[in-house]
Amino acid sequence: MLCGNDLLAIGMMRPMREAGLAMPRGVSVIGFDDMPTSAYLSPAPTTASLNFAGPGRTCFAMLRAEASVAAGAQLPPQLIVRESVAKRRRRR
């Protein structure tokens, strides 16, 4: 299950467990935004971490005319794999 943020992922984990779905064997859960407390949960949700500081620094540098960035430049999120996602199965 891919959730819009870590808080939604955390909120989905309890009802899934109550419904008898095992994580990560039965269902994998992925959040988005790498909420600091997520790493301390069990199972800890996998998350996509965004680098907000990098674009902020780039924008500030552009305002100060120290750098230029091509239109549409992007910084990809980093996937942080934790306990809520099963390992990829090999096909036979």
N, CA, C and O atoms as a GROMACS GRO file, in nm:
protein
  368
    1MET      N    1   0.084  -0.115   0.000
    1MET     CA    2   0.000   0.000   0.000
    1MET      C    3   0.090   0.123   0.000
    1MET      O    4   0.175   0.138   0.088
    2LEU      N    5   0.072   0.208  -0.097
    2LEU     CA    6   0.148   0.332  -0.106
    2LEU      C    7   0.064   0.446  -0.051
    2LEU      O    8  -0.044   0.475  -0.103
    3CYS      N    9   0.114   0.510   0.054
    3CYS     CA   10   0.039   0.618   0.121
    3CYS      C   11   0.103   0.752   0.090
    3CYS      O   12   0.222   0.759   0.062
    4GLY      N   13   0.025   0.858   0.092
    4GLY     CA   14   0.071   0.991   0.059
    4GLY      C   15   0.173   1.049   0.156
    4GLY      O   16   0.248   1.140   0.120
    5ASN      N   17   0.177   0.997   0.278
    5ASN     CA   18   0.279   1.040   0.374
    5ASN      C   19   0.294   0.932   0.481
    5ASN      O   20   0.216   0.837   0.486
    6ASP      N   21   0.395   0.948   0.567
    6ASP     CA   22   0.420   0.848   0.670
    6ASP      C   23   0.307   0.839   0.771
    6ASP      O   24   0.277   0.731   0.820
    7LEU      N   25   0.245   0.951   0.803
    7LEU     CA   26   0.136   0.949   0.900
    7LEU      C   27   0.020   0.862   0.852
    7LEU      O   28  -0.039   0.788   0.930
    8LEU      N   29  -0.013   0.871   0.724
    8LEU     CA   30  -0.118   0.786   0.667
    8LEU      C   31  -0.075   0.639   0.669
    8LEU      O   32  -0.156   0.551   0.699
    9ALA      N   33   0.051   0.613   0.638
    9ALA     CA   34   0.102   0.475   0.640
    9ALA      C   35   0.090   0.416   0.780
    9ALA      O   36   0.046   0.303   0.797
   10ILE      N   37   0.131   0.494   0.880
   10ILE     CA   38   0.123   0.449   1.018
   10ILE      C   39  -0.024   0.424   1.057
   10ILE      O   40  -0.055   0.325   1.124
   11GLY      N   41  -0.111   0.514   1.014
   11GLY     CA   42  -0.254   0.500   1.044
   11GLY      C   43  -0.316   0.378   0.979
   11GLY      O   44  -0.414   0.325   1.031
   12MET      N   45  -0.263   0.332   0.868
   12MET     CA   46  -0.316   0.214   0.799
   12MET      C   47  -0.266   0.083   0.858
   12MET      O   48  -0.328  -0.022   0.840
   13MET      N   49  -0.155   0.088   0.930
   13MET     CA   50  -0.094  -0.035   0.978
   13MET      C   51  -0.179  -0.108   1.083
   13MET      O   52  -0.188  -0.230   1.082
   14ARG      N   53  -0.241  -0.034   1.172
   14ARG     CA   54  -0.322  -0.099   1.276
   14ARG      C   55  -0.445  -0.168   1.219
   14ARG      O   56  -0.467  -0.286   1.248
   15PRO      N   57  -0.527  -0.100   1.137
   15PRO     CA   58  -0.644  -0.170   1.081
   15PRO      C   59  -0.604  -0.290   0.994
   15PRO      O   60  -0.676  -0.389   0.989
   16MET      N   61  -0.490  -0.280   0.927
   16MET     CA   62  -0.445  -0.394   0.847
   16MET      C   63  -0.412  -0.513   0.938
   16MET      O   64  -0.448  -0.627   0.910
   17ARG      N   65  -0.342  -0.483   1.047
   17ARG     CA   66  -0.307  -0.588   1.144
   17ARG      C   67  -0.434  -0.648   1.204
   17ARG      O   68  -0.444  -0.769   1.219
   18GLU      N   69  -0.532  -0.561   1.239
   18GLU     CA   70  -0.658  -0.609   1.296
   18GLU      C   71  -0.738  -0.693   1.196
   18GLU      O   72  -0.816  -0.779   1.236
   19ALA      N   73  -0.719  -0.667   1.067
   19ALA     CA   74  -0.788  -0.744   0.963
   19ALA      C   75  -0.715  -0.875   0.932
   19ALA      O   76  -0.758  -0.952   0.847
   20GLY      N   77  -0.604  -0.898   1.003
   20GLY     CA   78  -0.531  -1.024   0.984
   20GLY      C   79  -0.427  -1.020   0.875
   20GLY      O   80  -0.372  -1.123   0.837
   21LEU      N   81  -0.398  -0.902   0.824
   21LEU     CA   82  -0.295  -0.890   0.720
   21LEU      C   83  -0.158  -0.877   0.786
   21LEU      O   84  -0.136  -0.788   0.868
   22ALA      N   85  -0.068  -0.964   0.748
   22ALA     CA   86   0.067  -0.961   0.805
   22ALA      C   87   0.155  -0.868   0.723
   22ALA      O   88   0.154  -0.869   0.600
   23MET      N   89   0.231  -0.787   0.794
   23MET     CA   90   0.327  -0.699   0.728
   23MET      C   91   0.467  -0.749   0.760
   23MET      O   92   0.496  -0.772   0.877
   24PRO      N   93   0.550  -0.767   0.667
   24PRO     CA   94   0.535  -0.737   0.525
   24PRO      C   95   0.494  -0.856   0.439
   24PRO      O   96   0.480  -0.841   0.318
   25ARG      N   97   0.473  -0.976   0.499
   25ARG     CA   98   0.443  -1.094   0.415
   25ARG      C   99   0.314  -1.078   0.336
   25ARG      O  100   0.311  -1.110   0.217
   26GLY      N  101   0.207  -1.030   0.400
   26GLY     CA  102   0.079  -1.019   0.332
   26GLY      C  103   0.061  -0.891   0.254
   26GLY      O  104  -0.002  -0.889   0.149
   27VAL      N  105   0.118  -0.785   0.306
   27VAL     CA  106   0.105  -0.654   0.242
   27VAL      C  107   0.225  -0.569   0.281
   27VAL      O  108   0.272  -0.573   0.395
   28SER      N  109   0.274  -0.492   0.187
   28SER     CA  110   0.384  -0.398   0.213
   28SER      C  111   0.325  -0.259   0.229
   28SER      O  112   0.228  -0.224   0.161
   29VAL      N  113   0.383  -0.178   0.317
   29VAL     CA  114   0.336  -0.043   0.342
   29VAL      C  115   0.449   0.056   0.318
   29VAL      O  116   0.559   0.040   0.371
   30ILE      N  117   0.420   0.158   0.238
   30ILE     CA  118   0.520   0.261   0.207
   30ILE      C  119   0.458   0.397   0.230
   30ILE      O  120   0.348   0.426   0.183
   31GLY      N  121   0.531   0.482   0.304
   31GLY     CA  122   0.489   0.619   0.327
   31GLY      C  123   0.572   0.714   0.242
   31GLY      O  124   0.643   0.672   0.150
   32PHE      N  125   0.560   0.841   0.272
   32PHE     CA  126   0.630   0.942   0.193
   32PHE      C  127   0.658   1.060   0.284
   32PHE      O  128   0.565   1.118   0.339
   33ASP      N  129   0.779   1.097   0.302
   33ASP     CA  130   0.826   1.217   0.372
   33ASP      C  131   0.922   1.189   0.487
   33ASP      O  132   0.974   1.283   0.546
   34ASP      N  133   0.947   1.061   0.520
   34ASP     CA  134   1.044   1.021   0.622
   34ASP      C  135   1.025   1.095   0.754
   34ASP      O  136   1.115   1.164   0.801
   35MET      N  137   0.908   1.080   0.812
   35MET     CA  138   0.880   1.137   0.943
   35MET      C  139   0.978   1.077   1.044
   35MET      O  140   0.990   0.955   1.051
   36PRO      N  141   1.048   1.158   1.124
   36PRO     CA  142   1.154   1.108   1.212
   36PRO      C  143   1.112   0.993   1.304
   36PRO      O  144   1.192   0.903   1.328
   37THR      N  145   0.990   0.994   1.356
   37THR     CA  146   0.949   0.887   1.448
   37THR      C  147   0.918   0.755   1.378
   37THR      O  148   0.905   0.653   1.445
   38SER      N  149   0.905   0.755   1.247
   38SER     CA  150   0.871   0.634   1.173
   38SER      C  151   0.971   0.522   1.194
   38SER      O  152   0.932   0.405   1.201
   39ALA      N  153   1.097   0.555   1.205
   39ALA     CA  154   1.202   0.453   1.219
   39ALA      C  155   1.190   0.376   1.351
   39ALA      O  156   1.247   0.268   1.364
   40TYR      N  157   1.117   0.430   1.448
   40TYR     CA  158   1.108   0.367   1.580
   40TYR      C  159   0.984   0.279   1.597
   40TYR      O  160   0.966   0.219   1.703
   41LEU      N  161   0.901   0.269   1.496
   41LEU     CA  162   0.781   0.186   1.503
   41LEU      C  163   0.815   0.042   1.465
   41LEU      O  164   0.920   0.015   1.408
   42SER      N  165   0.724  -0.049   1.498
   42SER     CA  166   0.745  -0.188   1.463
   42SER      C  167   0.617  -0.244   1.403
   42SER      O  168   0.517  -0.254   1.474
   43PRO      N  169   0.615  -0.279   1.277
   43PRO     CA  170   0.726  -0.265   1.184
   43PRO      C  171   0.742  -0.119   1.140
   43PRO      O  172   0.644  -0.046   1.127
   44ALA      N  173   0.864  -0.080   1.118
   44ALA     CA  174   0.893   0.056   1.073
   44ALA      C  175   0.854   0.069   0.926
   44ALA      O  176   0.895  -0.013   0.844
   45PRO      N  177   0.774   0.171   0.891
   45PRO     CA  178   0.731   0.184   0.752
   45PRO      C  179   0.844   0.230   0.659
   45PRO      O  180   0.923   0.318   0.692
   46THR      N  181   0.848   0.167   0.544
   46THR     CA  182   0.938   0.213   0.438
   46THR      C  183   0.888   0.350   0.394
   46THR      O  184   0.768   0.376   0.400
   47THR      N  185   0.978   0.436   0.350
   47THR     CA  186   0.938   0.573   0.317
   47THR      C  187   1.024   0.629   0.205
   47THR      O  188   1.134   0.580   0.179
   48ALA      N  189   0.973   0.730   0.140
   48ALA     CA  190   1.050   0.805   0.042
   48ALA      C  191   1.086   0.938   0.108
   48ALA      O  192   0.998   1.014   0.148
   49SER      N  193   1.215   0.964   0.118
   49SER     CA  194   1.263   1.086   0.183
   49SER      C  195   1.292   1.192   0.078
   49SER      O  196   1.360   1.166  -0.022
   50LEU      N  197   1.242   1.310   0.101
   50LEU     CA  198   1.268   1.422   0.011
   50LEU      C  199   1.374   1.513   0.071
   50LEU      O  200   1.376   1.536   0.192
   51ASN      N  201   1.459   1.563  -0.012
   51ASN     CA  202   1.562   1.655   0.031
   51ASN      C  203   1.509   1.798   0.015
   51ASN      O  204   1.523   1.858  -0.091
   52PHE      N  205   1.448   1.850   0.121
   52PHE     CA  206   1.393   1.986   0.113
   52PHE      C  207   1.502   2.091   0.126
   52PHE      O  208   1.488   2.200   0.070
   53ALA      N  209   1.609   2.061   0.196
   53ALA     CA  210   1.716   2.158   0.217
   53ALA      C  211   1.789   2.189   0.088
   53ALA      O  212   1.824   2.304   0.062
   54GLY      N  213   1.815   2.088   0.005
   54GLY     CA  214   1.888   2.109  -0.122
   54GLY      C  215   1.821   2.208  -0.214
   54GLY      O  216   1.885   2.304  -0.256
   55PRO      N  217   1.692   2.189  -0.247
   55PRO     CA  218   1.624   2.286  -0.333
   55PRO      C  219   1.616   2.424  -0.269
   55PRO      O  220   1.624   2.526  -0.338
   56GLY      N  221   1.601   2.429  -0.135
   56GLY     CA  222   1.598   2.558  -0.066
   56GLY      C  223   1.729   2.634  -0.083
   56GLY      O  224   1.730   2.754  -0.110
   57ARG      N  225   1.841   2.561  -0.068
   57ARG     CA  226   1.972   2.624  -0.087
   57ARG      C  227   1.989   2.672  -0.231
   57ARG      O  228   2.041   2.780  -0.256
   58THR      N  229   1.945   2.589  -0.326
   58THR     CA  230   1.958   2.625  -0.468
   58THR      C  231   1.877   2.750  -0.499
   58THR      O  232   1.925   2.839  -0.569
   59CYS      N  233   1.754   2.756  -0.447
   59CYS     CA  234   1.670   2.875  -0.472
   59CYS      C  235   1.732   2.999  -0.411
   59CYS      O  236   1.732   3.106  -0.473
   60PHE      N  237   1.785   2.986  -0.290
   60PHE     CA  238   1.848   3.100  -0.226
   60PHE      C  239   1.971   3.146  -0.305
   60PHE      O  240   1.993   3.266  -0.322
   61ALA      N  241   2.050   3.051  -0.354
   61ALA     CA  242   2.167   3.086  -0.434
   61ALA      C  243   2.126   3.155  -0.564
   61ALA      O  244   2.194   3.247  -0.609
   62MET      N  245   2.015   3.110  -0.623
   62MET     CA  246   1.967   3.174  -0.746
   62MET      C  247   1.924   3.318  -0.717
   62MET      O  248   1.948   3.408  -0.798
   63LEU      N  249   1.859   3.338  -0.603
   63LEU     CA  250   1.818   3.474  -0.567
   63LEU      C  251   1.938   3.565  -0.549
   63LEU      O  252   1.932   3.684  -0.580
   64ARG      N  253   2.045   3.509  -0.498
   64ARG     CA  254   2.167   3.587  -0.478
   64ARG      C  255   2.254   3.588  -0.604
   64ARG      O  256   2.365   3.642  -0.602
   65ALA      N  257   2.203   3.530  -0.713
   65ALA     CA  258   2.271   3.526  -0.843
   65ALA      C  259   2.406   3.454  -0.835
   65ALA      O  260   2.501   3.489  -0.906
   66GLU      N  261   2.414   3.353  -0.748
   66GLU     CA  262   2.536   3.274  -0.738
   66GLU      C  263   2.529   3.148  -0.822
   66GLU      O  264   2.631   3.084  -0.847
   67ALA      N  265   2.411   3.113  -0.864
   67ALA     CA  266   2.397   2.989  -0.940
   67ALA      C  267   2.274   2.998  -1.029
   67ALA      O  268   2.185   3.080  -1.008
   68SER      N  269   2.272   2.913  -1.126
   68SER     CA  270   2.152   2.901  -1.209
   68SER      C  271   2.121   2.753  -1.223
   68SER      O  272   2.210   2.668  -1.220
   69VAL      N  273   1.995   2.725  -1.238
   69VAL     CA  274   1.949   2.587  -1.249
   69VAL      C  275   1.862   2.577  -1.373
   69VAL      O  276   1.779   2.665  -1.399
   70ALA      N  277   1.880   2.471  -1.448
   70ALA     CA  278   1.798   2.450  -1.567
   70ALA      C  279   1.652   2.437  -1.525
   70ALA      O  280   1.622   2.381  -1.420
   71ALA      N  281   1.562   2.487  -1.607
   71ALA     CA  282   1.420   2.478  -1.578
   71ALA      C  283   1.382   2.332  -1.562
   71ALA      O  284   1.421   2.247  -1.642
   72GLY      N  285   1.307   2.303  -1.459
   72GLY     CA  286   1.260   2.168  -1.435
   72GLY      C  287   1.361   2.079  -1.365
   72GLY      O  288   1.340   1.958  -1.356
   73ALA      N  289   1.470   2.135  -1.314
   73ALA     CA  290   1.568   2.053  -1.243
   73ALA      C  291   1.501   1.988  -1.123
   73ALA      O  292   1.421   2.051  -1.054
   74GLN      N  293   1.534   1.863  -1.099
   74GLN     CA  294   1.469   1.789  -0.992
   74GLN      C  295   1.572   1.720  -0.905
   74GLN      O  296   1.680   1.682  -0.952
   75LEU      N  297   1.538   1.703  -0.780
   75LEU     CA  298   1.617   1.621  -0.689
   75LEU      C  299   1.530   1.501  -0.654
   75LEU      O  300   1.427   1.517  -0.589
   76PRO      N  301   1.569   1.382  -0.696
   76PRO     CA  302   1.485   1.264  -0.674
   76PRO      C  303   1.477   1.228  -0.526
   76PRO      O  304   1.572   1.251  -0.451
   77PRO      N  305   1.364   1.170  -0.484
   77PRO     CA  306   1.354   1.124  -0.346
   77PRO      C  307   1.443   1.003  -0.323
   77PRO      O  308   1.481   0.935  -0.418
   78GLN      N  309   1.476   0.976  -0.198
   78GLN     CA  310   1.556   0.861  -0.161
   78GLN      C  311   1.463   0.760  -0.096
   78GLN      O  312   1.389   0.794  -0.004
   79LEU      N  313   1.465   0.636  -0.143
   79LEU     CA  314   1.383   0.531  -0.085
   79LEU      C  315   1.455   0.474   0.036
   79LEU      O  316   1.569   0.428   0.025
   80ILE      N  317   1.390   0.477   0.152
   80ILE     CA  318   1.446   0.421   0.274
   80ILE      C  319   1.366   0.296   0.307
   80ILE      O  320   1.254   0.303   0.358
   81VAL      N  321   1.425   0.180   0.278
   81VAL     CA  322   1.356   0.052   0.296
   81VAL      C  323   1.368   0.009   0.442
   81VAL      O  324   1.478  -0.003   0.497
   82ARG      N  325   1.252  -0.013   0.504
   82ARG     CA  326   1.246  -0.057   0.643
   82ARG      C  327   1.167  -0.186   0.652
   82ARG      O  328   1.150  -0.256   0.552
   83GLU      N  329   1.119  -0.219   0.769
   83GLU     CA  330   1.057  -0.350   0.796
   83GLU      C  331   0.920  -0.372   0.733
   83GLU      O  332   0.875  -0.486   0.728
   84SER      N  333   0.853  -0.270   0.686
   84SER     CA  334   0.716  -0.286   0.637
   84SER      C  335   0.707  -0.334   0.493
   84SER      O  336   0.597  -0.350   0.439
   85VAL      N  337   0.821  -0.357   0.429
   85VAL     CA  338   0.820  -0.401   0.290
   85VAL      C  339   0.894  -0.534   0.279
   85VAL      O  340   1.005  -0.549   0.328
   86ALA      N  341   0.829  -0.628   0.213
   86ALA     CA  342   0.890  -0.760   0.193
   86ALA      C  343   1.001  -0.752   0.090
   86ALA      O  344   0.999  -0.668   0.000
   87LYS      N  345   1.097  -0.843   0.104
   87LYS     CA  346   1.203  -0.851   0.004
   87LYS      C  347   1.144  -0.900  -0.127
   87LYS      O  348   1.047  -0.976  -0.128
   88ARG      N  349   1.203  -0.857  -0.236
   88ARG     CA  350   1.155  -0.896  -0.367
   88ARG      C  351   1.170  -1.046  -0.386
   88ARG      O  352   1.273  -1.105  -0.355
   89ARG      N  353   1.064  -1.106  -0.436
   89ARG     CA  354   1.066  -1.250  -0.462
   89ARG      C  355   1.125  -1.277  -0.597
   89ARG      O  356   1.101  -1.204  -0.693
   90ARG      N  357   1.201  -1.383  -0.604
   90ARG     CA  358   1.259  -1.425  -0.732
   90ARG      C  359   1.156  -1.507  -0.808
   90ARG      O  360   1.087  -1.591  -0.750
   91ARG      N  361   1.148  -1.482  -0.936
   91ARG     CA  362   1.057  -1.562  -1.019
   91ARG      C  363   1.121  -1.694  -1.051
   91ARG      O  364   1.243  -1.703  -1.070
   92ARG      N  365   1.040  -1.796  -1.057
   92ARG     CA  366   1.092  -1.930  -1.089
   92ARG      C  367   1.080  -1.960  -1.234
   92ARG      O  368   1.118  -2.069  -1.278
   0.00000   0.00000   0.00000
